[in-house]
């Protein structure tokens, strides 16, 4: 959700420009500030950022992105396995040389899980061996397990959108060849022919990245004393929850896109806290990040407004109606600036509201106001402790 000032928005950020009455009301009655979620020297990924927000220092607990997603999918990794994220991406189709193609879309138009599963199965039939195994995830996000593999440096596809892929392909010969063959398998697949007819981006290549080994997170409850649950449509977040021994609450229609079941997420959070004896719920909304990757100012603003109107407001109202005291922390995991279409490690604004200690401020919730407040938490992994102990 965090971003940088944009000329198209008269020098405002999408968060500053968006109509967010619920978050602004919470800010006026609470505390705002900035928090540094990405440890210096680490890549600003959703993996490192969300581990940090949940209180797990990435410098200690991070073993790669894909292994966390493997936990969500239910893959029981061996200690010698290496897990790789397998995006189905959109490459340009003109020209014969694979290395000269450009990556147009890291999400293949936010392809449905149902269509993606058919495509992954087509790839699996041709390329799977005893050493390399494919697993279906959610939407464009899938998994490759490499037996006795090596953790090798690989480029996230959303970091090189619009660029020629040759220099970003894996140096490992087998992985590189598998990516090339996946394009040959998928480029003329019936699902992709139909997608092109409908004006949708074809899902025409597997892209490997995010390699890592089996993670070992400590229990969230043992760490914080709180019984926790996760509400997310994204395998990465679900995997962190599995690793932290938290409950994953599955919300029908939640898909990680702009048009997700916001109301269902809000209701699931309120029910968990008021009816199911949970102390803490982590509600994750992917849409602002996805719209940042797409470079769509209009859709990013819309995603932020949906978050405010359809998640933040209903959760606050539901907890108030239940008559329970609560604290609510609102924050991005990392910025995804429209101008870059990828993540940065810049500080992000936080909003902390305590229903038992209603304050009176004149500030709103956005990056500029949060920076002006003078409040800053230098280590993102301490944010949860601050929320709990404040």
ZAMARGU-4260 file (C-alpha; in steps of 0.2 Angstrom, whole numbers, plus 5000, padded with zeros to 4 digits):
<rodrens>
0) 5000/5000/5000 | 5014/5012/5004 | 5020/5022/4989 | 5029/5038/4983 | 5022/5055/4978
5) 5015/5054/4960 | 5013/5069/4948 | 4996/5061/4942 | 4989/5063/4960 | 4995/5081/4962
10) 5011/5076/4972 | 5001/5064/4983 | 5004/5046/4986 | 4989/5033/4982 | 4986/5032/5001
15) 4986/5050/5003 | 4974/5053/4988 | 4962/5038/4992 | 4947/5041/5002 | 4950/5032/5019
20) 4938/5039/5032 | 4939/5023/5043 | 4958/5023/5044 | 4959/5042/5046 | 4946/5041/5060
25) 4957/5028/5069 | 4973/5038/5066 | 4965/5053/5074 | 4960/5043/5089 | 4977/5033/5089
30) 4995/5034/5085 | 5004/5035/5068 | 5022/5033/5064 | 5035/5025/5052 | 5042/5007/5054
35) 5057/4999/5045 | 5051/4982/5041 | 5066/4976/5029 | 5082/4973/5039 | 5097/4982/5030
40) 5105/4971/5017 | 5090/4960/5014 | 5079/4959/4999 | 5062/4969/5001 | 5051/4954/4998
45) 5034/4950/5005 | 5042/4935/5014 | 5055/4945/5024 | 5043/4959/5026 | 5028/4949/5033
50) 5040/4938/5044 | 5046/4955/5051 | 5028/4962/5054 | 5023/4946/5063 | 5038/4947/5075
55) 5050/4935/5067 | 5067/4943/5063 | 5071/4938/5045 | 5090/4938/5049 | 5086/4923/5060
60) 5071/4915/5053 | 5072/4918/5034 | 5077/4902/5024 | 5069/4907/5007 | 5052/4912/5001
65) 5046/4897/4992 | 5048/4885/5007 | 5035/4895/5016 | 5023/4893/5002 | 5027/4874/5002
70) 5021/4874/5020 | 5004/4881/5015 | 5002/4869/5000 | 5006/4855/5012 | 5022/4849/5005
75) 5032/4840/5018 | 5050/4845/5013 | 5065/4835/5017 | 5080/4844/5024 | 5089/4841/5008
80) 5075/4848/4997 | 5076/4865/4989 | 5059/4873/4985 | 5057/4886/4971 | 5043/4897/4967
85) 5035/4893/4950 | 5026/4908/4943 | 5016/4906/4927 | 5020/4922/4918 | 5017/4931/4902
90) 5031/4932/4890 | 5031/4941/4873 | 5028/4929/4859 | 5037/4937/4844 | 5054/4931/4838
95) 5061/4914/4839 | 5075/4916/4852 | 5069/4913/4870 | 5082/4924/4878 | 5076/4939/4868
100) 5058/4938/4874 | 5052/4951/4887 | 5042/4948/4903 | 5025/4957/4901 | 5016/4951/4916
105) 5021/4942/4932 | 5004/4936/4936 | 4997/4931/4919 | 4982/4943/4921 | 4979/4936/4939
110) 4975/4919/4931 | 4962/4908/4940 | 4969/4894/4950 | 4958/4882/4940 | 4966/4887/4923
115) 4983/4888/4931 | 4981/4870/4937 | 4978/4863/4920 | 4993/4872/4913 | 5004/4866/4928
120) 4998/4848/4924 | 5003/4850/4906 | 5021/4856/4911 | 5022/4842/4925 | 5018/4828/4912
125) 5032/4834/4901 | 5045/4840/4913 | 5043/4831/4930 | 5056/4818/4936 | 5061/4810/4952
130) 5072/4825/4955 | 5060/4839/4950 | 5042/4839/4956 | 5028/4852/4952 | 5014/4857/4964
135) 4999/4868/4961 | 4997/4883/4972 | 4985/4898/4970 | 4982/4909/4954 | 4999/4911/4946
140) 5009/4906/4961 | 5015/4888/4961 | 5030/4877/4967 | 5044/4866/4961 | 5053/4855/4973
145) 5071/4850/4969 | 5078/4835/4977 | 5096/4837/4983 | 5095/4854/4976 | 5105/4870/4978
150) 5099/4887/4984 | 5104/4897/4969 | 5101/4916/4966 | 5086/4919/4955 | 5077/4935/4949
155) 5059/4938/4955 | 5049/4941/4939 | 5040/4957/4946 | 5057/4965/4947 | 5061/4964/4929
160) 5044/4968/4921 | 5045/4975/4903 | 5063/4969/4901 | 5072/4956/4890 | 5074/4940/4900
165) 5090/4933/4894 | 5102/4940/4908 | 5089/4936/4921 | 5087/4917/4917 | 5094/4904/4929
170) 5112/4901/4928 | 5108/4883/4932 | 5107/4874/4915 | 5093/4862/4920 | 5082/4876/4927
175) 5085/4887/4912 | 5081/4873/4900 | 5065/4869/4910 | 5059/4887/4909 | 5062/4887/4890
180) 5053/4870/4888 | 5038/4876/4898 | 5036/4890/4886 | 5036/4878/4871 | 5023/4868/4880
185) 5012/4882/4885 | 5013/4895/4871 | 5000/4886/4860 | 4990/4877/4874 | 4971/4878/4871
190) 4969/4888/4887 | 4981/4902/4881 | 4973/4902/4864 | 4957/4906/4872 | 4964/4919/4884
195) 4971/4928/4869 | 4954/4928/4860 | 4947/4936/4876 | 4960/4949/4876 | 4968/4941/4892
200) 4987/4939/4895 | 4992/4921/4891 | 5001/4911/4905 | 5014/4905/4893 | 5030/4901/4904
205) 5036/4895/4921 | 5047/4907/4930 | 5058/4900/4944 | 5063/4911/4959 | 5063/4912/4978
210) 5073/4896/4981 | 5076/4890/4999 | 5077/4876/5012 | 5064/4870/5024 | 5060/4884/5037
215) 5059/4882/5056 | 5048/4895/5064 | 5044/4895/5083 | 5026/4895/5088 | 5018/4912/5088
220) 5008/4907/5104 | 5024/4902/5113 | 5032/4918/5107 | 5019/4930/5111 | 5007/4922/5123
225) 4993/4925/5110 | 4982/4912/5101 | 4983/4918/5083 | 4975/4915/5066 | 4978/4921/5048
230) 4966/4927/5035 | 4974/4927/5018 | 4972/4921/5001 | 4991/4920/4997 | 5001/4904/5000
235) 5016/4914/5007 | 5006/4920/5021 | 4997/4904/5024 | 5014/4896/5025 | 5020/4908/5038
240) 5005/4904/5048 | 5008/4885/5046 | 5026/4887/5052 | 5021/4898/5066 | 5007/4885/5072
245) 4993/4898/5069 | 4976/4893/5062 | 4973/4897/5043 | 4955/4903/5041 | 4950/4900/5023
250) 4938/4913/5016 | 4928/4907/5001 | 4931/4919/4986 | 4947/4926/4993 | 4959/4926/4979
255) 4973/4939/4981 | 4966/4950/4968 | 4957/4967/4967 | 4940/4959/4967 | 4942/4948/4982
260) 4930/4944/4996 | 4934/4958/5007 | 4918/4957/5018 | 4922/4938/5021 | 4939/4942/5027
265) 4932/4955/5039 | 4919/4944/5046 | 4931/4929/5048 | 4942/4941/5058 | 4928/4947/5069
270) 4921/4929/5072 | 4938/4922/5076 | 4941/4936/5090 | 4923/4936/5097 | 4916/4919/5095
275) 4931/4907/5092 | 4942/4912/5107 | 4957/4919/5097 | 4967/4933/5104 | 4975/4939/5088
280) 4971/4939/5069 | 4982/4944/5055 | 4972/4950/5040 | 4982/4951/5024 | 4975/4960/5008
285) 4986/4957/4993 | 4977/4969/4981 | 4987/4985/4984 | 5003/4976/4981 | 4996/4968/4965
290) 4990/4985/4958 | 5007/4992/4962 | 5015/4978/4951 | 5003/4982/4937 | 5007/5000/4938
295) 4989/5005/4939 | 4986/5021/4949 | 4968/5020/4948 | 4967/5002/4953 | 4979/5004/4968
300) 4968/5019/4974 | 4953/5008/4972 | 4961/4994/4982 | 4966/5005/4996 | 4948/5012/4997
305) 4941/4994/4997 | 4953/4990/5011 | 4946/5005/5021 | 4928/5003/5017 | 4926/4984/5017
310) 4939/4977/5029 | 4945/4991/5042 | 4928/4998/5044 | 4918/4982/5047 | 4931/4975/5058
315) 4931/4990/5070 | 4912/4990/5069 | 4911/4972/5073 | 4922/4972/5088 | 4913/4987/5095
320) 4896/4979/5093 | 4903/4964/5102 | 4908/4975/5116 | 4926/4969/5117 | 4942/4980/5121
325) 4954/4978/5106 | 4970/4985/5098 | 4971/4987/5079 | 4987/4989/5069 | 4986/4994/5051
330) 5001/4994/5040 | 5009/4989/5024 | 5022/4975/5024 | 5033/4985/5012 | 5030/4999/4998
335) 5027/4994/4980 | 5029/5011/4971 | 5019/5013/4955 | 5034/5021/4947 | 5045/5006/4950
340) 5031/4992/4949 | 5042/4982/4962 | 5046/4982/4981 | 5057/4994/4990 | 5064/4993/5008
345) 5058/5011/5012 | 5050/5014/5029 | 5031/5011/5029 | 5017/5020/5039 | 5009/5012/5054
350) 4993/5016/5063 | 4990/5009/5080 | 4973/5011/5089 | 4968/5006/5106 | 4949/5006/5110
355) 4952/5008/5128 | 4963/5024/5126 | 4955/5035/5113 | 4966/5050/5109 | 4963/5066/5099
360) 4974/5071/5085 | 4972/5081/5069 | 4983/5070/5058 | 4977/5058/5045 | 4984/5041/5040
365) 4997/5042/5026 | 5016/5042/5023 | 5018/5061/5025 | 5008/5063/5041 | 5016/5047/5048
370) 5034/5053/5045 | 5029/5071/5052 | 5023/5062/5068 | 5041/5059/5074 | 5037/5041/5079
375) 5048/5028/5071 | 5051/5009/5075 | 5068/5005/5068 | 5066/4986/5068 | 5050/4979/5061
380) 5051/4963/5070 | 5048/4973/5086 | 5031/4980/5080 | 5021/4965/5086 | 5028/4967/5104
385) 5024/4985/5103 | 5006/4981/5098 | 5004/4969/5112 | 5013/4979/5126 | 5008/4996/5122
</rodrens>
